[in-house]
Amino acid sequence: MLDTIDMSKFPVDRIRNFCIIAHIDHGKSTLADRLLEMTGAIAKTVKNKQVLDKLQVERERGITVKAQTASLIYSHQGQQYLLNLIDTPGHVDFSYEVSRSISACQGVLLIVDANQGIQAQTVANFYLAFEAQMAIIPVINKIDLKNADPERVEKQIEKVFDLSCEECIRVSAKLGTNVEMVLQAIVDRIPPPVASIDDPFKALVFDSNFDHYRGVVANIAVFGGQVKKGNKIVLAHLGKTFEVNELGLLRPHEHPTQKLCAGQVGYIVAGMKDVKEAQIGDTLYLQDQPVETLPGFKPAKAMVFAGMYPMDQTEYPALRNAIERLTLNDSSVTVQRDSSVALGAGWRLGFLGLLHMEVFNQRLEQEHNASVIVTAPTVPYKAVLSSPKLIKEHGSEVITIVNPAQFPEKSVVSEYLEPMVLGTIITPDTYTGKIMTLSLKRRGIQKNMVYIDEQRVMMKYLFPLNEIVVDFYDNLKSLSSGYASFDYENADYQAADLIKMNFLINGEPVEELITIVHRDHAYNTGKAMCERLKESIPRQMFEVAVQAAIGSKIIARETIKAYKKNVLAKCYGGDITRKMKLLRRQAEGKKKLRRIGCVEVPKDAFINVLKRKD
Ligand SMILES: Nc1nc2c(ncn2[C@@H]2O[C@H](COP(=O)(O)OP(=O)(O)OP(=O)(O)O)[C@@H](O)[C@H]2O)c(=O)[nH]1
């Protein structure tokens, strides 16, 4: 039993803190499952698949969204070691979780698929770990696959990362082949944390969750001293004191222990009820023993903004609670109050990318039972104001616009600026031509192109973020039959000729759809969005006109023909219960609709219409 675990048995030199990083689907969660099984943290059953992917959205989408922690006890050469594993997400939108996890670790397992080789996200994650001076253990996974070519992947690792192929460990996480060697390498090659039990207690809050009964459950990495149940601890940024009610290890489920000591990673519950109290990146210390605060984290930079509004204004307080709780669990989301004539009171939220936004929305609906209207996402544009009156009003010449409805007119602006990103594309060379054409269409500028082996090319492009945020990756995947991968990092802002485009449904402006576009693309974008709106809006009992407008000028129009639908038509005979059932089902469907004038539009139409098919 875990209660018998004596935490003092694990002095700092018997502790290793590491995380697993990789491109999406290269097998992080599967390897984590094997490590958990081999160290006895979970039973070896078929049911125990991807145990660290706890959220419903993670299981449904088969991706990791939240980093998870698990403490493993591993016996090596007659000694017991405490290995703290942090499983991290692979998708670019969640790289913030990766950099946070890295701050609690001294080493990483860099997983590369033996068939796919190095992908764009492998490169991005490698640099996160490299810059943080982590010990890096390259692990080539899926060697059981028929097309596995670990030698080629080792050569890529040597060429791109300058790591020796002797350092690579070839494994099959699925079958468990060589996973024992990974455990040994963790002990041998990753240094123990630098922390002393003799120092005063000092811990970093690197993640936190909200539990309905116990309040905030914070994940902490102890950088010095020790903490016990009943201790009074202080949250540095608030200066507020709390009593420790419970603490322990995550294995991966919570297992209470008597104390947590220097170098260890675990959870703590201390009666923090207010979601704002447990800030990620904060330092904890014992009452009357203040310490210098830890550097914390750079705040995540939101790159995609969207408005979120309750379907019905009476649901506003419930939605506010849900958003607050979910942002505690995901501190990379920024929240600002917002309101609109058409949609009422709501919020403007900032996300790291579109998938991040979709996952947040799905979690709101699934975990908090909220029903939300989400507006078309936008990137943060800037405008250099020319009107002295406006400059005075804003207190600055340059303003950032995260709500397209507030995009200033050209007459008061000397220049618009748009955010750029530096994209990395890795692809088999047969697709380079098609990818170059796609990138050109998206106003990309090629910066670099190198071969990483005989057939694979790594290309670097400077893109306007707006051109890649919604659908670039989907298009890239489909034109390369799934072989090309893409990742990006933020670059600077550049001047661009931008205009605001409005959409009207039967003459009513649709605030959710206001979009900022490059002038050269305005006509095509307007036309394509009207066509897709036509596809997304079901026929109504009357004719519906869909229009795109710039200022008062209509630049595109589509018409949705009238359609008479009688939902009860199928109900011949007089079975009233069947009729009621049909009507109920229709009412359920209506919850997913938003009324614009007399027209009912499915909620998800606003995002779907932005997705281009190149
Ligand atoms: N054949 C084979 N398949 C594997 C192996 N390891 C993982 N897989 C499969 O690869 C797929 C992706 O594995 P995951 O462990 O979910 O990958 P991940 O890297 O955690 O994915 P994200 O968390 O979404 O980034 C799953 O279908 C696994 O069953 C392996 O060693 N051999």
The ligand as an ORCA input file, in Angstrom:
! r2SCAN-3c Opt
* xyz 0 1
  N       2.777     -0.567    -33.932
  C       2.961      0.269    -32.917
  N       2.038      1.208    -32.641
  C       2.242      2.033    -31.593
  C       3.395      1.932    -30.791
  N       3.323      2.912    -29.845
  C       2.162      3.576    -30.051
  N       1.500      3.071    -31.108
  C       0.209      3.505    -31.658
  O       0.346      4.812    -32.164
  C      -0.846      5.582    -31.921
  C      -0.530      6.852    -31.162
  O      -0.061      6.540    -29.879
  P      -0.233      7.498    -28.621
  O       0.491      6.849    -27.500
  O      -1.639      7.902    -28.425
  O       0.540      8.764    -29.174
  P       0.816     10.148    -28.457
  O       2.161     10.551    -28.905
  O       0.573     10.030    -27.000
  O      -0.264     11.082    -29.093
  P      -0.674     12.556    -28.558
  O      -0.830     12.458    -27.088
  O      -1.975     12.834    -29.201
  O       0.377     13.482    -28.976
  C      -1.788      4.650    -31.161
  O      -2.679      4.090    -32.083
  C      -0.856      3.590    -30.584
  O      -1.501      2.351    -30.409
  C       4.365      0.901    -31.106
  O       5.397      0.732    -30.475
  N       4.080      0.119    -32.183
*
